[in-house]
Amino acid sequence: MKKIIWPAVLSIVGFLTYFFIRLTGTGFIYGNGLKYLLAGCYACLGMSVVRFLGFLFFNILYRRRTRREAPALLRIMFSMFAYSILFTLILGLVLEYDVTGLVATSAVLSVVLGFALQDTLGNFFAGASLHVEQPFKIKDGIKFREYAGEVDAVSWRTTTIHTNSNTYLIFPNSLLARDSIEVFPYNRLHRHSVLFSASYSISPQTVITAAEASVRDLPHVSYEIEPTARITGFGESSVNYELLYWMKDYMKVAEAGAKIKERIWYAFYRDNISMPFPTRHVLIERAQTEPRGIFCDVDYRGVIDKIDVFEPLSSTERASLVCSNGICVYGPGEYMVRCGEAGESMFIIGKGKAEVRVSSNGAFSTVAVLETGSFFGEMSLFSGEPRSADVVAVDEVEVLEIRKPSIQKLLVENAKLVEVFSTKVAERHAGLERHANSVRREEIEIEQENILQRMKRFFNLS
Ligand code: CMP
């Protein structure tokens, strides 16, 4: 407001002085001096009017219509245009200069400059239109032709895009104004997809459920809208699917897409869902007695031999444990066991590292780190209760999954096995409790007795 009032006050004082001198004929300014005083008064008045109009257009009308700040570039262009008209009017009407020459010269000059600066002016006006329309803002993701990145800066002439390779792409605004651009607004949900295929012999529901379950708990993916999978078509050798997921940060889309593909691979491998490819291949397989994982060097018999809880088992029983069960592989960050879910199997880690985690008030804490030769999942398997903690793969983890029927047979024949496992479960239970608060030795013993009785009941042992 001050910027409007001061020139107005100055012009009023100037006009009063001018009329006083003209009417009384007294004063210290004569002839051309008076003309210049009048020109100054009009200049101040004009400045006040231009500023008032700028305030009216940009601070009130523009803001009310677009609900955002008027771009600085537009304000500057308006001021330049208004002041040049004001300057010409004062020169012609007040100071009585012949401005036709000036106007003609400036018109010729404009044409010459227009030709010389064709590209620059094109970019300038495209930049002006980008400022006014604001089709994208700083930090928005944009995809333009084969280029993609985050908007880093928009100037009068160029728009700078920051790419994932930490390079900067600088586009002339006229180019952006001519072509179509895909904009991914920052901090607002946008959808992306990962394409995959699965065998015709597996039902779509099995594939869709496995794919959707595989993308839980991924960083950067938003779960405000749950990821969904659907069929996109029937290919020559496979059913084609897409997994749709939502994100807020465009710069993380490629990373999330790669992680999703990795998760789908692991999920399909575990669930025996094949992704056929259109080649003719003849597989000659030898019948195998032991299940094979992706790490062919893991000797599960050897791993089981080193685990103390399996000591009561004979050599044949240990071998049967390996042969009658299957192998699963999990990628880094995948949940192998989820707290609160039902579980009817336990796992022996053949390769890799996993963390046992509990959460309270939304924050995770690690109870134990399990490495090759450790086992987990026995607490639910032996009690029938929901899983007591999350077990998450730290790196690529391969496990032997021991299911209830195979262990039940061994428990019936080995009373000692029940005891050893009940001690282990009680210890781990105490570990969990200790994590939450402290537990005394006697409480562990009572808990162990309870667990032993529960296990016997659950497996119908006498
Ligand atoms: P379960 O309850 O079936 O699923 C979570 C698993 O985490 C649990 O079985 C145990 O195998 C494992 N677990 C729980 N507490 C501990 C602990 N204190 N130390 C090691 N492993 C544990």
Residues whose N, C-alpha, C, O or C-beta is under 5 A from the ligand:
A	BS01	CMP	V337 G343 V356 V367 A368 F375 F376 G377 E378 M379 S380 L381 P386 R387 S388 A389 R428 G431 L432
